[in-house]
Amino acid sequence: MDTKNMGAFICKLRKEKGMTQQQLADKLQVTDKAVSKWERGLACPDISVLPQIAEILGVNVDDLLSNPTTDKWHAFKELNRNDV
């Protein structure tokens, strides 16, 4: 898991949902400073919070951990789609 990429992914999804850092923080019962640290790659969310983050942002925990913003992930998904 790459902290910076996970943070960038959380930031991207949060913005797509039209949420502020404060709104996400309130839903997770953490501070907006914590969300800011995640998004800047300075810290990772606690593992116990990952299911909540995933649910709020409309993805699954595997997506958060596997960094679906990378080309490798997209290539893997495409391969699996072609195998079906």
Secondary structure, DSSP 8 states (H G I E B T S, - for coil): --HHHHHHHHHHHHHHTT--HHHHHHHHTS-HHHHHHHHTTS----GGGHHHHHHHHTS-HHHHHH-TTSHHHHHHHHHHHHH-
